[in-house]
């Protein structure tokens, strides 16, 4: 068994999924290269979206930490009064 498993594309499945090629017996190199390029571009866009969401979450987390610190200060100040 190959280290990457048996995940080779099957020509019939490739043609059904992408409608490319002249028949369902072979996969043209340009066809598979084109599909790979579109997949890479989609992954790059998704990665950018995830980075933006991660930055937003980091910002919200920092805001929550500041709010928590203010609340803790108020609670501590009230608890310190006689």
Secondary structure as UniProt FT lines:
FT   TURN            3..4
FT   HELIX           11..18
FT   HELIX           29..80
//
